[in-house]
């Protein structure tokens, strides 16, 4: 089955630690995205990548980093510089271009203790 | 700057009722508008994608319309069922890879 796999589903972090969220897709999509979802707010774009070895900051990139070494993979690192990291993180992909339908993974919930 | 609004924030209806969810956007220069469903604690499931040249799309009991000139889209759900209970989100793509999301309408269909 084609789709987007995010792991882990739940993650707990102590303050000051970096954590990495995994996102893998087998849809052969060029574009991949990371969103953050907080209660009562719409999804906010953290980073996106249109193609391998290239990525751009979204609206709330501070305290986050990404890499895109393979077409299938777009991991997100939440660094200790992120002041309020507790949130639900969603990875998405699209075929790219102006007709791109977005597809999402099941999400990862990060809680900072 | 594109802004997307969904009203109402929450809606409860009895089973079997037909209903309409609304999505408004401020900049009519869009490429796509997409409707999603989100169950609690889950990711988003794509329901319908309307490209800018289209007026509507249909899938089963769902029908989505798009009026770019007025900055509005509606999602029509026919003969609602308890299984339709979820949060429905719309997102607008202005061609910059930066999809802008509304905050959603939380729907509860009562049996």
Boltz contact constraints between the chains, C-beta under 6 A:
constraints:
  - contact:
      token1: [A, 42]
      token2: [B, 101]
      max_distance: 6.0
  - contact:
      token1: [A, 42]
      token2: [B, 102]
      max_distance: 6.0
  - contact:
      token1: [A, 42]
      token2: [B, 103]
      max_distance: 6.0
  - contact:
      token1: [A, 43]
      token2: [B, 101]
      max_distance: 6.0
  - contact:
      token1: [A, 45]
      token2: [B, 98]
      max_distance: 6.0
  - contact:
      token1: [A, 48]
      token2: [B, 97]
      max_distance: 6.0
  - contact:
      token1: [A, 90]
      token2: [B, 43]
      max_distance: 6.0
  - contact:
      token1: [A, 98]
      token2: [B, 31]
      max_distance: 6.0
  - contact:
      token1: [A, 98]
      token2: [B, 95]
      max_distance: 6.0
  - contact:
      token1: [A, 101]
      token2: [B, 49]
      max_distance: 6.0
  - contact:
      token1: [A, 104]
      token2: [B, 43]
      max_distance: 6.0
  - contact:
      token1: [A, 104]
      token2: [B, 44]
      max_distance: 6.0
  - contact:
      token1: [A, 105]
      token2: [B, 43]
      max_distance: 6.0
  - contact:
      token1: [A, 106]
      token2: [B, 43]
      max_distance: 6.0
  - contact:
      token1: [A, 107]
      token2: [B, 43]
      max_distance: 6.0
